[in-house]
Amino acid sequence: MNPMWLIRMKRWVQNPPSPARIRMIAAIVAICLLLVLVERTIGWPDALSPNNLRQMR
């Protein structure tokens, strides 16, 4: 573990973030997990996939 992370953890313990910031971070993590779940269950749409340049030639 990088020593800088220990300093960040110390700062978080001394000055915890506001409840609004914690809710915002939790919402972002929840949205990311939801996107991963949808992608795993339904799949990735072909319209959002980049074209393969080798197939175009």
Buried (B, 14 or more C-beta within 10 A) or exposed (E): EEEEEEEEEEEEEEEEEEEEEEEEEEEEEEEEEEEEEEEEEEEEEEEEEEEEEEEEE
